[in-house]
Amino acid sequence: TWGPPAARLSFAAPWVHASLPRLNHAPSVESSSSSSAMAEEKPQVELFVKAGSDGAKIGNCPFSQRLFMVLWLKGVTFNVTTVDTKRRTEAVQKLCPGGQLPFLMYGTEVHTDTNKVEEFLEEVLCPPKYPKLAANNPESNTAGLDVFAKFSAYIKNSNPSLNANLEKGLLKALKVLDVYLMTPQPEEVDENSAEDEGQSNRKFLDGNELTLADCNLLPKLHIVKVVCKKYRDFTIPEEFRGIHRYLKNAYAREEFSSTCPDDEEIELAYELVAKALK
C-alpha cells in the first residue's frame, strides 16, 4: 500500500479500476528481449508523476502529462501515482533511486527518460491490440518546436527594454506553428484536382487524431497560454486561427483536458520564474 506523499489514481479504457501492482519485489533492469513476451500478456502499468502543491493532485510537468496522454491514447489500463518531490516515500526511492520524474513501471521493469519511455510504449503497446501513435508526417514532430524556448526567454526577462523583442520572438514562433497547422498535409491534397486545396481543416498536428507529436506539444502550449496570460497579460492573437482551432479541438479531448494540471498549479510553478518587468 502507498500512503502520503504518494497519491494513486486509476485509469482504464474502458473505465475499469486497475488492480494495484505488488511492490514487494525489486524492479528489474530494462530489457528489450522481454518486450514481445510482455506485450502478449496484459501489462501492469504504473506512471509516477510530479505532485502538485498539496502533495497529491497532479502538478505542473509537461513531461508527466505527455506520458499520461500516451498511456490514455493507447487504451491500456494503468495507474498514476503522484509523488510529492519534497517528501518522497522510501518505496518510491527504492523503485527509482535517481528520483527522476516522470518514470514508468511496466510489470517489474522501471523505465526513465521521457523520450525513451515514449519509444518503449510505442514499441510494446503496438497494433493490432493497441493503436499506433507515431505521426505519419515527420514534420509534425518538429512543429512548434521553438515556441517553448521563445516563451521561456520572454517570461524570464525582467528588462522592459528587451520585452518587445522577446515578445516578437514568441509571436514569430507561434506564427510558424500556425502556418503549419493551416497548411494542408499531403493526404489532404487531391493530386487529380486542378483547384487550389486552400487551407487545412485538420484537428491536430498530423491529422484528425492525436499523435505522439501532440502529446509532446500540447502540454507545453497549454503552459504558454496560462502563464503568458497571468504574468504578461499576453494572449495568443486571434489571427492565429490554426492554433486556436488546434487548442479548441484538443481541449475537447479528455486525453488532454483531463490530464492538464489546474491553472493555479501552473501559475504557482512559474511564480518565481516569471520575472516582473522593472
Helices and strands as residue ranges (DSSP letters): E 6-11, G 32-34, H 35-40, E 45-50, H 62-74, E 78-83, H 90-95, E 103-106, E 109-111, H 114-124, H 139-142, H 147-156, H 160-182, G 186-188, H 212-232, H 241-251, H 254-257, H 263-269
